[in-house]
Amino acid sequence: MSRSHAARGSIGGLRRTGATEDRIAAARADLRYETLASYIERQVDAAPPLSEIQRARLAALLLGARRSDESEAVPA
């Protein structure tokens, strides 16, 4: 069973047992994370090797860095 399937099942179990909305919301956040992590892993596995600049750009996206003025952006 995949991690996202387990997280989805956890939400169902919490709802059936009458868990608090906070616990259900936390389980939903876990499901969103697991779904995204799984997608990213598949894409990284399928992609050709990335350059240093490409890795830095992707890391900035994941770290939540905001794009600055295009003139300051790292060249492609």
Secondary structure, 3 states (H helix, E strand, C coil): CCHHHHHHHHHHHHHHCCCCHHHHHHHHHHHHHHHHHHHHHHHHHHCCCCCHHHHHHHHHHHHCCCCCCHHHCCCC
